[in-house]
Amino acid sequence: MNGVVTKALSQLLFLNKRCARDSLSAIRHDFVKYGKLFFKIASYRSRLNISVTTSPLNGVQKLASAIIRTTKQKIGSTILV
């Protein structure tokens, strides 16, 4: 009985099996065709995101080190005077 029910449900759910197979084949073909391009874009985008997120931090770090350096110089010069 279970086999008959399963077969009936599968026929109802997947009326056009060929269409589903063809669409999967088309998706697979497109993935192979455009896969290399997609991964190049993805790697470029990830590198861009890394440089965008770290570049402001680099600027802040340079600014902070410059302020600390000038403060140390001012403190050093006032002690010597």
N, CA, C and O atoms as a GROMACS GRO file, in nm:
protein
  324
    1MET      N    1   0.082  -0.120   0.000
    1MET     CA    2   0.000   0.000   0.000
    1MET      C    3   0.087   0.126   0.000
    1MET      O    4   0.056   0.223  -0.070
    2ASN      N    5   0.195   0.126   0.080
    2ASN     CA    6   0.281   0.244   0.087
    2ASN      C    7   0.346   0.275  -0.047
    2ASN      O    8   0.363   0.392  -0.082
    3GLY      N    9   0.382   0.172  -0.122
    3GLY     CA   10   0.443   0.194  -0.252
    3GLY      C   11   0.349   0.261  -0.350
    3GLY      O   12   0.391   0.345  -0.429
    4VAL      N   13   0.222   0.224  -0.345
    4VAL     CA   14   0.122   0.284  -0.434
    4VAL      C   15   0.100   0.430  -0.398
    4VAL      O   16   0.090   0.516  -0.485
    5VAL      N   17   0.092   0.458  -0.268
    5VAL     CA   18   0.072   0.596  -0.222
    5VAL      C   19   0.193   0.681  -0.259
    5VAL      O   20   0.177   0.794  -0.306
    6THR      N   21   0.312   0.629  -0.239
    6THR     CA   22   0.433   0.702  -0.273
    6THR      C   23   0.440   0.732  -0.422
    6THR      O   24   0.477   0.842  -0.462
    7LYS      N   25   0.404   0.633  -0.504
    7LYS     CA   26   0.407   0.652  -0.648
    7LYS      C   27   0.304   0.756  -0.690
    7LYS      O   28   0.333   0.840  -0.776
    8ALA      N   29   0.185   0.752  -0.632
    8ALA     CA   30   0.081   0.848  -0.666
    8ALA      C   31   0.122   0.989  -0.625
    8ALA      O   32   0.101   1.084  -0.700
    9LEU      N   33   0.180   1.003  -0.506
    9LEU     CA   34   0.224   1.135  -0.461
    9LEU      C   35   0.337   1.188  -0.548
    9LEU      O   36   0.338   1.306  -0.583
   10SER      N   37   0.430   1.102  -0.582
   10SER     CA   38   0.541   1.149  -0.664
   10SER      C   39   0.494   1.190  -0.803
   10SER      O   40   0.547   1.284  -0.861
   11GLN      N   41   0.394   1.120  -0.857
   11GLN     CA   42   0.341   1.158  -0.988
   11GLN      C   43   0.267   1.291  -0.979
   11GLN      O   44   0.273   1.371  -1.072
   12LEU      N   45   0.197   1.315  -0.868
   12LEU     CA   46   0.126   1.442  -0.852
   12LEU      C   47   0.222   1.558  -0.831
   12LEU      O   48   0.204   1.666  -0.887
   13LEU      N   49   0.324   1.534  -0.750
   13LEU     CA   50   0.417   1.643  -0.719
   13LEU      C   51   0.511   1.675  -0.834
   13LEU      O   52   0.548   1.791  -0.854
   14PHE      N   53   0.549   1.574  -0.908
   14PHE     CA   54   0.644   1.594  -1.016
   14PHE      C   55   0.580   1.555  -1.148
   14PHE      O   56   0.617   1.455  -1.210
   15LEU      N   57   0.483   1.634  -1.191
   15LEU     CA   58   0.410   1.602  -1.313
   15LEU      C   59   0.501   1.610  -1.435
   15LEU      O   60   0.493   1.525  -1.524
   16ASN      N   61   0.585   1.709  -1.439
   16ASN     CA   62   0.669   1.727  -1.556
   16ASN      C   63   0.814   1.702  -1.516
   16ASN      O   64   0.890   1.796  -1.491
   17LYS      N   65   0.853   1.577  -1.510
   17LYS     CA   66   0.988   1.541  -1.467
   17LYS      C   67   1.092   1.592  -1.566
   17LYS      O   68   1.202   1.630  -1.525
   18ARG      N   69   1.059   1.593  -1.693
   18ARG     CA   70   1.156   1.636  -1.793
   18ARG      C   71   1.190   1.783  -1.775
   18ARG      O   72   1.306   1.822  -1.789
   19CYS      N   73   1.092   1.862  -1.746
   19CYS     CA   74   1.115   2.005  -1.725
   19CYS      C   75   1.210   2.027  -1.607
   19CYS      O   76   1.303   2.108  -1.615
   20ALA      N   77   1.187   1.955  -1.501
   20ALA     CA   78   1.273   1.970  -1.384
   20ALA      C   79   1.416   1.927  -1.416
   20ALA      O   80   1.511   1.993  -1.375
   21ARG      N   81   1.431   1.817  -1.489
   21ARG     CA   82   1.564   1.771  -1.527
   21ARG      C   83   1.632   1.871  -1.619
   21ARG      O   84   1.751   1.899  -1.604
   22ASP      N   85   1.557   1.924  -1.716
   22ASP     CA   86   1.616   2.021  -1.808
   22ASP      C   87   1.658   2.148  -1.737
   22ASP      O   88   1.764   2.204  -1.767
   23SER      N   89   1.578   2.194  -1.643
   23SER     CA   90   1.616   2.317  -1.573
   23SER      C   91   1.739   2.294  -1.487
   23SER      O   92   1.824   2.383  -1.477
   24LEU      N   93   1.750   2.177  -1.424
   24LEU     CA   94   1.871   2.148  -1.347
   24LEU      C   95   1.993   2.139  -1.438
   24LEU      O   96   2.102   2.183  -1.401
   25SER      N   97   1.974   2.082  -1.555
   25SER     CA   98   2.084   2.074  -1.650
   25SER      C   99   2.127   2.213  -1.695
   25SER      O  100   2.247   2.240  -1.709
   26ALA      N  101   2.030   2.302  -1.718
   26ALA     CA  102   2.062   2.439  -1.759
   26ALA      C  103   2.136   2.512  -1.648
   26ALA      O  104   2.230   2.587  -1.674
   27ILE      N  105   2.092   2.492  -1.525
   27ILE     CA  106   2.159   2.556  -1.412
   27ILE      C  107   2.302   2.506  -1.400
   27ILE      O  108   2.395   2.584  -1.379
   28ARG      N  109   2.321   2.376  -1.414
   28ARG     CA  110   2.455   2.318  -1.406
   28ARG      C  111   2.543   2.373  -1.518
   28ARG      O  112   2.659   2.406  -1.495
   29HIS      N  113   2.486   2.383  -1.639
   29HIS     CA  114   2.562   2.436  -1.753
   29HIS      C  115   2.603   2.581  -1.728
   29HIS      O  116   2.717   2.619  -1.753
   30ASP      N  117   2.510   2.662  -1.677
   30ASP     CA  118   2.542   2.802  -1.650
   30ASP      C  119   2.646   2.815  -1.540
   30ASP      O  120   2.733   2.902  -1.546
   31PHE      N  121   2.638   2.728  -1.440
   31PHE     CA  122   2.736   2.734  -1.332
   31PHE      C  123   2.875   2.703  -1.383
   31PHE      O  124   2.972   2.770  -1.346
   32VAL      N  125   2.885   2.602  -1.468
   32VAL     CA  126   3.015   2.568  -1.524
   32VAL      C  127   3.064   2.681  -1.614
   32VAL      O  128   3.182   2.716  -1.612
   33LYS      N  129   2.972   2.738  -1.693
   33LYS     CA  130   3.009   2.842  -1.788
   33LYS      C  131   3.054   2.970  -1.717
   33LYS      O  132   3.154   3.031  -1.755
   34TYR      N  133   2.979   3.010  -1.614
   34TYR     CA  134   3.007   3.137  -1.548
   34TYR      C  135   3.074   3.120  -1.412
   34TYR      O  136   3.093   3.219  -1.341
   35GLY      N  137   3.108   2.998  -1.375
   35GLY     CA  138   3.166   2.973  -1.244
   35GLY      C  139   3.295   3.048  -1.220
   35GLY      O  140   3.313   3.109  -1.114
   36LYS      N  141   3.386   3.044  -1.316
   36LYS     CA  142   3.515   3.111  -1.299
   36LYS      C  143   3.497   3.261  -1.286
   36LYS      O  144   3.563   3.325  -1.204
   37LEU      N  145   3.408   3.318  -1.366
   37LEU     CA  146   3.382   3.461  -1.358
   37LEU      C  147   3.324   3.498  -1.223
   37LEU      O  148   3.363   3.599  -1.164
   38PHE      N  149   3.231   3.417  -1.174
   38PHE     CA  150   3.170   3.444  -1.044
   38PHE      C  151   3.274   3.443  -0.933
   38PHE      O  152   3.275   3.531  -0.848
   39PHE      N  153   3.363   3.344  -0.934
   39PHE     CA  154   3.461   3.335  -0.828
   39PHE      C  155   3.564   3.447  -0.837
   39PHE      O  156   3.617   3.491  -0.735
   40LYS      N  157   3.594   3.494  -0.959
   40LYS     CA  158   3.684   3.609  -0.971
   40LYS      C  159   3.619   3.733  -0.911
   40LYS      O  160   3.685   3.809  -0.840
   41ILE      N  161   3.490   3.753  -0.940
   41ILE     CA  162   3.420   3.869  -0.886
   41ILE      C  163   3.410   3.858  -0.734
   41ILE      O  164   3.431   3.957  -0.663
   42ALA      N  165   3.380   3.739  -0.684
   42ALA     CA  166   3.367   3.720  -0.539
   42ALA      C  167   3.500   3.746  -0.468
   42ALA      O  168   3.501   3.809  -0.363
   43SER      N  169   3.610   3.698  -0.524
   43SER     CA  170   3.739   3.720  -0.458
   43SER      C  171   3.778   3.867  -0.465
   43SER      O  172   3.835   3.920  -0.370
   44TYR      N  173   3.749   3.934  -0.577
   44TYR     CA  174   3.778   4.077  -0.587
   44TYR      C  175   3.697   4.155  -0.485
   44TYR      O  176   3.747   4.247  -0.420
   45ARG      N  177   3.569   4.118  -0.472
   45ARG     CA  178   3.483   4.189  -0.378
   45ARG      C  179   3.529   4.168  -0.235
   45ARG      O  180   3.526   4.262  -0.155
   46SER      N  181   3.571   4.047  -0.202
   46SER     CA  182   3.617   4.023  -0.065
   46SER      C  183   3.745   4.101  -0.037
   46SER      O  184   3.762   4.154   0.072
   47ARG      N  185   3.835   4.108  -0.135
   47ARG     CA  186   3.956   4.189  -0.116
   47ARG      C  187   3.921   4.336  -0.103
   47ARG      O  188   3.983   4.407  -0.024
   48LEU      N  189   3.823   4.383  -0.178
   48LEU     CA  190   3.780   4.522  -0.170
   48LEU      C  191   3.720   4.551  -0.034
   48LEU      O  192   3.749   4.655   0.026
   49ASN      N  193   3.638   4.460   0.018
   49ASN     CA  194   3.578   4.480   0.150
   49ASN      C  195   3.684   4.486   0.258
   49ASN      O  196   3.674   4.565   0.352
   50ILE      N  197   3.786   4.403   0.246
   50ILE     CA  198   3.893   4.404   0.346
   50ILE      C  199   3.968   4.536   0.341
   50ILE      O  200   3.997   4.594   0.446
   51SER      N  201   3.999   4.584   0.221
   51SER     CA  202   4.074   4.709   0.212
   51SER      C  203   3.990   4.828   0.256
   51SER      O  204   4.042   4.923   0.314
   52VAL      N  205   3.860   4.823   0.229
   52VAL     CA  206   3.773   4.933   0.271
   52VAL      C  207   3.759   4.935   0.422
   52VAL      O  208   3.761   5.042   0.483
   53THR      N  209   3.745   4.820   0.484
   53THR     CA  210   3.726   4.818   0.628
   53THR      C  211   3.854   4.846   0.704
   53THR      O  212   3.849   4.899   0.815
   54THR      N  213   3.969   4.812   0.649
   54THR     CA  214   4.092   4.835   0.723
   54THR      C  215   4.155   4.970   0.694
   54THR      O  216   4.234   5.019   0.775
   55SER      N  217   4.123   5.033   0.581
   55SER     CA  218   4.188   5.159   0.550
   55SER      C  219   4.152   5.271   0.648
   55SER      O  220   4.242   5.347   0.684
   56PRO      N  221   4.028   5.286   0.695
   56PRO     CA  222   4.004   5.388   0.797
   56PRO      C  223   4.076   5.357   0.927
   56PRO      O  224   4.121   5.449   0.997
   57LEU      N  225   4.087   5.231   0.961
   57LEU     CA  226   4.159   5.196   1.083
   57LEU      C  227   4.306   5.230   1.072
   57LEU      O  228   4.367   5.273   1.170
   58ASN      N  229   4.362   5.213   0.954
   58ASN     CA  230   4.503   5.250   0.934
   58ASN      C  231   4.520   5.400   0.952
   58ASN      O  232   4.619   5.445   1.011
   59GLY      N  233   4.425   5.478   0.902
   59GLY     CA  234   4.432   5.623   0.918
   59GLY      C  235   4.423   5.664   1.064
   59GLY      O  236   4.496   5.753   1.108
   60VAL      N  237   4.334   5.601   1.138
   60VAL     CA  238   4.319   5.631   1.281
   60VAL      C  239   4.446   5.593   1.356
   60VAL      O  240   4.491   5.666   1.444
   61GLN      N  241   4.503   5.480   1.320
   61GLN     CA  242   4.625   5.436   1.387
   61GLN      C  243   4.739   5.534   1.359
   61GLN      O  244   4.816   5.567   1.450
   62LYS      N  245   4.751   5.582   1.236
   62LYS     CA  246   4.856   5.679   1.203
   62LYS      C  247   4.835   5.810   1.277
   62LYS      O  248   4.930   5.870   1.328
   63LEU      N  249   4.708   5.853   1.284
   63LEU     CA  250   4.678   5.978   1.355
   63LEU      C  251   4.710   5.965   1.503
   63LEU      O  252   4.768   6.056   1.563
   64ALA      N  253   4.671   5.853   1.562
   64ALA     CA  254   4.697   5.832   1.705
   64ALA      C  255   4.847   5.827   1.733
   64ALA      O  256   4.894   5.885   1.832
   65SER      N  257   4.922   5.759   1.649
   65SER     CA  258   5.066   5.752   1.672
   65SER      C  259   5.131   5.889   1.654
   65SER      O  260   5.227   5.920   1.724
   66ALA      N  261   5.081   5.970   1.561
   66ALA     CA  262   5.136   6.105   1.543
   66ALA      C  263   5.106   6.192   1.665
   66ALA      O  264   5.192   6.269   1.708
   67ILE      N  265   4.987   6.180   1.720
   67ILE     CA  266   4.952   6.259   1.839
   67ILE      C  267   5.036   6.215   1.958
   67ILE      O  268   5.086   6.298   2.034
   68ILE      N  269   5.052   6.085   1.974
   68ILE     CA  270   5.134   6.035   2.085
   68ILE      C  271   5.278   6.080   2.070
   68ILE      O  272   5.343   6.117   2.168
   69ARG      N  273   5.329   6.076   1.947
   69ARG     CA  274   5.468   6.116   1.922
   69ARG      C  275   5.488   6.264   1.957
   69ARG      O  276   5.584   6.299   2.024
   70THR      N  277   5.397   6.350   1.911
   70THR     CA  278   5.412   6.494   1.940
   70THR      C  279   5.394   6.522   2.088
   70THR      O  280   5.461   6.609   2.144
   71THR      N  281   5.305   6.448   2.153
   71THR     CA  282   5.286   6.467   2.297
   71THR      C  283   5.412   6.428   2.373
   71THR      O  284   5.454   6.497   2.466
   72LYS      N  285   5.473   6.317   2.334
   72LYS     CA  286   5.598   6.275   2.398
   72LYS      C  287   5.708   6.378   2.376
   72LYS      O  288   5.787   6.406   2.467
   73GLN      N  289   5.712   6.436   2.255
   73GLN     CA  290   5.814   6.537   2.227
   73GLN      C  291   5.791   6.661   2.313
   73GLN      O  292   5.887   6.719   2.364
   74LYS      N  293   5.665   6.702   2.328
   74LYS     CA  294   5.635   6.820   2.411
   74LYS      C  295   5.669   6.794   2.557
   74LYS      O  296   5.725   6.880   2.625
   75ILE      N  297   5.635   6.675   2.605
   75ILE     CA  298   5.666   6.642   2.744
   75ILE      C  299   5.817   6.636   2.764
   75ILE      O  300   5.868   6.684   2.866
   76GLY      N  301   5.886   6.579   2.670
   76GLY     CA  302   6.032   6.570   2.680
   76GLY      C  303   6.097   6.707   2.677
   76GLY      O  304   6.195   6.730   2.749
   77SER      N  305   6.046   6.798   2.596
   77SER     CA  306   6.106   6.931   2.588
   77SER      C  307   6.075   7.013   2.712
   77SER      O  308   6.158   7.095   2.752
   78THR      N  309   5.960   6.995   2.774
   78THR     CA  310   5.929   7.071   2.896
   78THR      C  311   6.011   7.022   3.014
   78THR      O  312   6.043   7.100   3.104
   79ILE      N  313   6.044   6.896   3.017
   79ILE     CA  314   6.125   6.844   3.127
   79ILE      C  315   6.268   6.896   3.117
   79ILE      O  316   6.331   6.925   3.218
   80LEU      N  317   6.319   6.907   2.995
   80LEU     CA  318   6.456   6.954   2.976
   80LEU      C  319   6.471   7.102   3.005
   80LEU      O  320   6.581   7.145   3.040
   81VAL      N  321   6.368   7.180   2.993
   81VAL     CA  322   6.378   7.325   3.011
   81VAL      C  323   6.383   7.364   3.153
   81VAL      O  324   6.392   7.483   3.184
   0.00000   0.00000   0.00000
